[in-house]
Amino acid sequence: MTDHATYLDAKRALDDRSLNREVLDRFASELPPEPEILEVGAGTATMVERFGEWDVIEGGRWVAVDAHEEALDAGEARVGDAVGDIDVEYRVADAFEFASDAAAAGRRFDAVVGCAFFDVVDAAPAVDALGEVAPLAYAPITYDGETRFAPADPDEETVIDRYHHHMREYRPGGPDGAAALARETTVIAQGPSDWVIGPPYESGERTVLAHLLDTVKDAVGETGLDASGWAERRREALGDGRLRYEAANRDLLVRIG
C-alpha cells in the first residue's frame, strides 16, 4: 500500500477541486483578521498551504497536529515555519490529548480545522473535546455515506456494504460521519464536496485510486470477507484506464463551543 504521506500529497489536487467554495468563504467570513487556528489530522500540511495560496487568511498562527510523525515531518520540510504571514507550528500528538492539554493551559483558538477527520472519530466526544478550545469547526471532505466504483462488478454491492460495516464496527466514526457531526453541532453552512475520479487520470490520481482499492480490500478482509478478486478486477480496470470512482463528501462549518 502507498505510504500515508505519499497518498496525502497525491490527493491534493483532488481535494482542491472538491472543496465547497461557498462553505470555505463562509468560514473565512467568520474569522478575525489574524486567526489562531488548530488543525487536527493535519497530514502533510496541505491545508495551511492552501489557505495561504488562496488568500483565505492573510496572517495569524496555525497549529498543525497529527499523530503520524512521518506525514507531519514531510509537511514541515515542504512548508517550513510560515506560509506568507501565517506562522505554522507542528505538533506530533493525538488531537484530543493536545486539545485537553491546551484547554488545561488556558489556550484558545478561533477555529478548529479537520479535513477528512470527523468521519474517522466519534462525533460526540470529538465535539466535546475540541469545543473546549474553539467555538467553530471547519470540516471539509467529511464522508457522507456513499462510495461507487465503475465499471460494474458482480461483487460491488457486497464489498461496499462490508466496507461500511467495517467503518461502523471496527473503528471510530462511520459512514455517516457528516450526518453525525451535524447532529452534534449547530450547522452554520454546509455543502457537497464529492470526490470524482475518472479517465483520463490527472497527476496523482492513479496513486489515489490504488491506495483506495487497497484500503477497501484490507478493511473488508478484517470483517472476514475475501475481496481479493474484486480488488484484482478493479486494479486491472485502473491499469487499462477504465476505473471510475466517486465518493459522497460534505463540507461543514459548525459551532462546537
Secondary structure, 3 states (H helix, E strand, C coil): CCCHHHHHHHCHHHHHHHCCHHHHHHHHHHCCCCCEEEEECCCCCHHHHHHHHCCCCCCEEEEEEECCHHHHHHHHHHHCCEECCEEEEEEECCHHHHHHHHHHCCCCCCEEECCCCCCCCCHHHHHHHHCCCCCEEEEEEEEEEEEEEECCCCCHHHHHHHHHHHHHHCCCCCCCHHHHHHHHCEEEEEEECCEEECCCCCCCHHHHHHHHHHHHHHHHHHCCCCCHHHHHHHHHHHHCCCCEEEEEEEEEEEECC
